[in-house]
Amino acid sequence: MTTPPLPFFVYGTLRPGEPNHDLFLRGRTDSEEPARLHSAALYDGPGYPYAVEAPGAVIVGELVTARPETYPQLLRELDRLEDYAPGDPANLYERVELRVTRDADADADAEADGTSVRAWVYLAAPAVTARLRTHGKLIEGGDWINRR
């Protein structure tokens, strides 16, 4: 089974201006556009955030489309960064396919029209999610960059 070349929805240290953006994404993307993930909330982690399913909540981030020639390697590197391996019960994150919404009010980009697109999203793994819901610190407004 081959992995479909979906864009990535990034909401934390992979966003522009954050440390992992330059390390992993600079020069390897075709586009980066503002987007939102609905029905998910953001929790503060040890230097990085976790996304957790949460009806009514919204996470602010970017929809990142990798260059086709960089996609396979980038997918492997992001899985490693996010401590994700398919089926591993020790995962910190699970990579799941979800729908994200392009920001309708972002610049004058013709594609930034509020449409919904499928993307890879790294959500907190089940054990991490349970701990966050009980003891975690919710990031109000769902925006990692503007959390302070």
Disulfide bonds with the S-S distance in Angstrom:
none
